[in-house]
Amino acid sequence: MSSRVEAGMLRGRPYGGVMTLIKKSLGNVTTKIHCEDRFVVAKISNCLFINVYLPCSGTPDRQAIYENLLDDICFGAIVIMTVNALLVAILM
């Protein structure tokens, strides 16, 4: 796979992934929260955006992939809320 990546841009299957485009003028109010192969979490101003790449119906182990993605996203949200709560407690 690494030789494929080094060869240039990967297109089509099985090289799917997720990408989020954000307007340049929103760059100063945008924060990347988390980024993985199948999802990106970004905060733009006071809105949280979660962009997820889900497998198609023909994908083997699709249900397991769904469950892992949701676990990763939910775990990340819990960690972020915990860190924010600690920061608020420290600042108070």
N, C-alpha and C positions, 0 to 999 in steps of 0.2 A: 504494500500500500504506500509506503513512504516514497518508493520510486515513482509511483503514479502522481503523488502530490508534487514532487519536485519537477515533473514534466510540464506542469502548468495547470490552468483552471480545469476543475473536474465538472463535467456536465452530465445531467441525466442520471438514470439509475445505474448502479446502486449508490451514487454519491450525493444523495439528497441531504438537505440540511435546512437551516433557518437563517434568515437574514432580515434585519430590521433597518429600514431607511428612515432617517429623521431629517426634516427640513433644516437646512443650515442655520436659519434664523432662530431655531429653537435650541441650538447647541449650548447656549449659556444657561438654560434651565433644564438640561437633560443630564441624568446620572445613570450610568450602567450599573445595575444592581448585581446581576448574575448572568453568565453566558456559558452555555454548553452546546454540544452537538445538536441537540434536538429542541432547545428552548433558550429564549433570551428574555430577561426581565429588565425593563428600563423604566425609570421614573422621569416623566416630563412634566415640569411644574409640580402640581399636586395630584397628578394622575399616574397610576401604576399600570403599565402595559406588559402583558405576558404573551409572547409570540411563540407558539408551539408547533413543531413539525410532527404530525401524527402519521403512522404507517397506514398504507392502503389496505383494503380488505384481503388482498392476496398474500400479505406478509406473514411468514411463519412466526409463531409466538407473539402475535400482535397484542393479545390480551396482557401478556407479561410486560411488554414494552409500555402499554398504557399505564399499568399499575406502577411500574418503576418511575415513569415520568411524573405521575401525580404525587408519588412519594417524595421525589426530589424537589418538586415545586413546593409542596406543603412543608417539608422539612426546612427548606430555605426561608419560607415565610415565617416560620416559628423562630428561626435563628435571628432574622432581621428584627422581628418584634421584640425579642429578648434583648438584643443589643440596643435598640432604640430606648427600651424601658430603662436599661441600666444607665444609658447616657443621660436620660432625663433625671433619674434619681441622683446621679453624680452632680449634675449641674444645679440641682435644687439644693 
